[in-house]
Amino acid sequence: MVFDFFGEKKKVIIAMSHIGALPGSPGYDSAGGVDKLIDDVLSDIEKLQDGGVDAIMFGNENDRPYELKAPPEGIAAMTAIVQAAKPHLKVPFGVNYLWDPVASIAIGAATGASFVREIFTGVFASDMGVWAPDCASAARLRARLDRGNMKMLFNINAEFAHSLDQRPLELRARSAVFSSQADAILVSGPLTGQAVDQSGLRAVCDAVSDVPVFANTGVNKDNVADILSCASGVIIGTHFKHKGDTFNKVDPERVTRFMDIVNKIRN
């Protein structure tokens, strides 16, 4: 199963561009400002594209502690940063504002993104409190903005959280496709950078045949072959960073090594 905006390419690799802390966040560098955030993003996407990734997703991973409703200053800054990066992109791109599905759709629509990743469904006990995302509002905003071609990637088992829905993961995946019209299903580990449970991933792959299934966290050069034996692709951020640290800059040698392995798998 492939996304139509990737053509016939199989086993798609979506790389993360982790934007630095946005205005209003505790870690925001007010001296460097948005201009520095843009410069850092441009540096990362150059390395990712040179390494051969298939798509890039922009995320506000550095806005810790995370919020369940995006503040206006964060939405404005992320939109400006993605828009500034667009002339430098050679591959499709997506966005993810942690953890607000409506904000993610708004930013994606404004910037012309090909896809949006988010927690769209479920109820969770999380580090941010009780978490009940509003999929209907996000989907209706996409429709009102006439961006039905912008894919919605459903992360069905959230990081930093425990699902209060006790249905098996594969049933939750099937339900998201049926009731919420998910364009893709993503399976995550418990934290950013931690690997997915491969038995759970395989169960979802077996249960969902009409949309792509991606591994969303913890993919690396040692487990990518096993993951891609069933998944349509992966989303990868931490493994591409210097020393495998989520909050470091992209290491081009790590990107190249990983993509060499992926290209052998494809062939």
Sequence and secondary structure as in RCSB ss.txt:
>XXXX:A:sequence
MVFDFFGEKKKVIIAMSHIGALPGSPGYDSAGGVDKLIDDVLSDIEKLQDGGVDAIMFGNENDRPYELKAPPEGI
AAMTAIVQAAKPHLKVPFGVNYLWDPVASIAIGAATGASFVREIFTGVFASDMGVWAPDCASAARLRARLDRGNM
KMLFNINAEFAHSLDQRPLELRARSAVFSSQADAILVSGPLTGQAVDQSGLRAVCDAVSDVPVFANTGVNKDNVA
DILSCASGVIIGTHFKHKGDTFNKVDPERVTRFMDIVNKIRN
>XXXX:A:secstr
   GGGTT  SEEEEEEE    TTSTT  TTTHHHHHHHHHHHHHHHHHHHT SEEEEE TT  S  SS  HHHH
HHHHHHHHHHGGG  S EEEE TT HHHHHHHHHHHT SEEEE  S  EEETTEEE   HHHHHHHHHHTT TTS
EEEEE S TTEEES  S HHHHHHHHHHHH  SEEEE  SSTT    HHHHHHHHHH  SS EEE S   TTTHH
HHHTT SEEEE GGGBGGG TTS B HHHHHHHHHHHHHHH 
